[in-house]
Amino acid sequence: MVRSGARAARAQFRQSFIFRFADHLAKAGAIDQGNGDAT
């Protein structure tokens, strides 16, 4: 039971990390596009 709980926690952490990383890339891409449009 402890092992399955750790596995679920690890999977949840990985999903949240990927989501946060994708959100960061999306914001960085929006900033880059904004600078490109400005210039």
C-alpha positions as CSV (number, residue, x, y, z in Angstrom):
1,M,0.0,0.0,0.0
2,V,2.8,2.3,0.8
3,R,4.5,1.5,-2.5
4,S,1.4,2.2,-4.5
5,G,0.9,5.5,-2.6
6,A,4.4,6.6,-3.4
7,R,3.9,5.7,-7.1
8,A,0.7,7.7,-7.2
9,A,2.4,10.7,-5.5
10,R,5.4,10.5,-7.9
11,A,3.1,10.4,-10.9
12,Q,1.1,13.3,-9.6
13,F,4.3,15.3,-9.0
14,R,5.5,14.5,-12.5
15,Q,2.2,15.6,-14.0
16,S,2.2,18.9,-12.0
17,F,5.9,19.5,-13.0
18,I,5.2,19.0,-16.7
19,F,2.1,21.2,-16.5
20,R,4.1,24.0,-14.8
21,F,7.0,23.6,-17.3
22,A,4.6,23.8,-20.2
23,D,2.9,26.8,-18.7
24,H,6.4,28.4,-18.3
25,L,7.2,27.7,-22.0
26,A,3.9,29.1,-23.1
27,K,4.5,32.3,-21.2
28,A,8.1,32.5,-22.6
29,G,6.7,32.0,-26.1
30,A,4.1,34.7,-25.6
31,I,6.8,37.1,-24.4
32,D,9.0,36.2,-27.4
33,Q,6.2,36.8,-29.8
34,G,5.3,40.0,-28.1
35,N,8.8,41.3,-28.5
36,G,8.9,40.2,-32.1
37,D,5.7,42.1,-32.8
38,A,7.0,45.2,-31.0
39,T,10.1,45.3,-33.1
